[in-house]
Amino acid sequence: MTTLKVGDKAPNFKALDQAGNTIKLEDYTGKKLVLFFYPKASTPGCTMEACNLRDNYNMFLSKGYDVLGVSADSAKRQQNFINKNELPFPLLADEDKAVINAFGVWGPKKFMGREYDGIHRTTFVIDENGIVEEIIQKVKTKQHTEQIFGEL
C-alpha cells in the first residue's frame, strides 16, 4: 500500500496526541521511533497489538526506541484506549488523516466480503536521522514486538 521504501526519509508530520500535545517527527531526532498505524482504537486486533507493544515497552526504551501510535480516532477515543489498556506511549488523533496519508497507509480494504477505505495496519521503524529503517505491512498483532526486532 505505502509507496515509502526502506532508506527513504520519513515524511515530516505534525499532529495532536490524545492529550492535545503537538507531536512532530522532529521531536524524535536523535532517537529511534516505532511508528505504528492501526485501524481503530479499542477493537480486538488493535488492542492486541497495542498491548503487545505496551508489555514490551521497556525493551523498546532500553534499545533506544520510542513508540508512537496513529489512527483516525478522536483524541477522546485515543485517551480512553490509553486509560483502558494502560498504554505508556502517546497516540496521535489523526482525524484529518494528514499523517496517515503522508505515510500512504489509507486505502481500499476488504473485510467479510465488504469493500471500504480504511487504515492498513502498518509499522514503520525510523532511525535517529528520520530514515525509514523497516516497514512491516503484515503485522502479527500478538507477536508484534518479536516481529519488529526480528526484522532489524
Secondary structure, 3 states (H helix, E strand, C coil): CCCCCCCCECCCCEEEECCCCEEEHHHHCCCEEEEEECCCCCCHHHHHHHHHHHHCHHHHHHCCEEEEEEECCCHHHHHHHHHHHCCCCCEEECCCCHHHHHCCCEEEEEECCEEEEEECCEEEEECCCCEEEEEECCCCHHHHHHHHHHHC
